[in-house]
Amino acid sequence: MMELLADRASLFALTGAALVALGFYGFIIQRAPIRRLIAFNVIGSGIFLLFGGASYVGGGVDPVPQALIITGIVVALALTAFAATLAVRLAESGGDDADDDGDDDEDRESDR
């Protein structure tokens, strides 16, 4: 039974590390805000799995990391909804203007 718990803990930890690496890669590579949000959530899921793997100690499961995981899931859900709303509003406003240098007065004069 102890070996099975140790195997599960290492499987959770390895899967969590893979998810963190995959999410970090997606966050760095992707430019679209929604895709970055998804990648950030994948990172969070990997961290939750790492905490889950760390909660297996001795002959049982430590309840403190599990409580942190549940709290983290609730916070991640709320922040994901907030970030998705911001991403939708950004898309509705026309996206980000990376070539805008902040000289609105000169742009208005040249439009006349």
PyMOL commands that set and color helices and strands:
alter all, ss='L'
color gray80, all
select helices_A, chain A and resi 2-29+33-54+63-92+104-111
alter helices_A, ss='H'
color red, helices_A
select strands_A, chain A and resi 56-57+60-61
alter strands_A, ss='S'
color yellow, strands_A
deselect
rebuild
show_as cartoon
